[in-house]
């Protein structure tokens, strides 16, 4: 859903589908002050969103998916609403979030290494047709080889 006409507006259902968010979540974002502009309404009171609103919501959803705390997202939205002049503050928020994402990526890479190592061990045992080296719950011992770079 990309409007080419600046005057094009979208219903709450269209926007929710476009940004992969429920209508309930979209209303929550509006109540919490996460949008950068007021949402227009028809004479019947129905919300009408612009392409700018949709683009902003896509940014918001990606920031939330990356783990940005709601309070920081609110702060970021407030800074954007204020307009030019506070770019250093916006940058600081985004840099902090990028740092958190980098830490998450590193942790996930470490977890993946452990999973790969462990699946290789079990594949070897399955291939060889034996359970040698598997953990014995009765003794609490294992003879599995330790992975030097992932197990400390």
N, C-alpha and C positions, 0 to 999 in steps of 0.2 A: 504494500500500500504506500505508494509514493505519489503524493499530489504534485502535479506540475503547476497548477494554478494556485497562486497565493491565497485566493479566496476560498479554496476547497476546504471544507470542514468534514470531520468524521464523527460518527456516533461513538459512544462509550464502548459498545460491543465491537465495533471495527477496530478501535484502538487497542482494546484488550487483546484481541486476536493477533493484531499486528506485532505487539510487543511481548506476546506470550505471557500474559498476566491475566488474572481473573478480574472481572468487573469489580468485585469486592476489594481486591488489592489496589486497583486503580483509584477507587474512592478513598481508600486509606491513604494513599500517596497524596491525594488532594487535601484531605483533612490534616495531614501531618505537615503540610507546607513544603512538600518536596518538589512541587512544580515551580517553574520559573515565571509563570504568568498566570493571571486569573483565567479560569476556563469560562468561555462564553456559554450562554444558555439561550435556548430558543424561547419564544414567547410562552411556550408550554412548559418551560422549566427544564427541558432536556439539555444535557451537556453537549457541546460541540467543540471538538478539538481541532487544532490546526496542525500543519505538518511540523511546525516548530515544536509543538507539544509532543508529538510522536517522536521526533528526533531526540528530544530531551529525555523522554521516558526510556528510550533505548539505552541512552548513556546511564541513566539511573539503574536500570535492571542489570546492566553489566557490572556496575560498581558494587551493587548488592550481591550479585553472584560471586564476585571476587572476595566477598567477606567484609566490605566496608561497613562499619557500624552505622546504624541509623542516625545517630547523633551527628556523625561526621558528614553523612550525606545531606542532612538538613543544613548543616553549616555551609557546605559546598553550594547548595541550592540558594541559600540566602546571599552568599557572595555573588553568585551569578546574577541574581535579581538586582543587586546593588549597581551592577554595571561596571564599566572600566574603572581601573584604579586600584583594584585589590588582587591583581594577578599574582603577586608574591604569596599571598595567603592561599589562593587556590592551588598554586604550584606546590606549596608545602603539604597540603592535604593529599594531593595526588601522589607526591613523592613518598609520603608515609604509607599510602596504600600500596604503591608499587613495591616498597620494601617488604610489607607483609605478604604480598603475593609471591615475591621471590623466595621468602622463607617457606611458604607453603609448597612451592614447586620443589625446593630442595628436600623438604621432608617427604614429599610424595616420591621423588626420585630414589631416596634412601629406602622407602617402603617397597618400591618396585624391585630394587636390587635384592631385598630379602625374599620377596615373593618368587622372583626368578630363581634364586639359589635354591629355595625350598622345593619349588616344583621340579627343578632339575634332579634333586636328590630323590624325590618320589618317582619320577619318570625312570630313573636308573633302577630303582628297586622293582618297579612294575615290569620293566623290560627284562631284568635278570630273574624275575619270578621268585624273589625271596623278600623277606622282611628284615634281613640283616641290616643293622644300623638304624632301625626305627626305634622310636622312644617306647620304652616298656613302662606302662603305667603302674605295674605292680612293684617295680624296683625304683621307679623314678629316674632311671638311667637311660642314657642314649649313647649310641656309638656312632651317631652321624658325624660326619666331618664338619668342623666349624668353618664358617666363612671368615677369613681373616679381615676383610675390609668392611663387613657389615655387622658382625657379632663381636661385641667387646666384653 
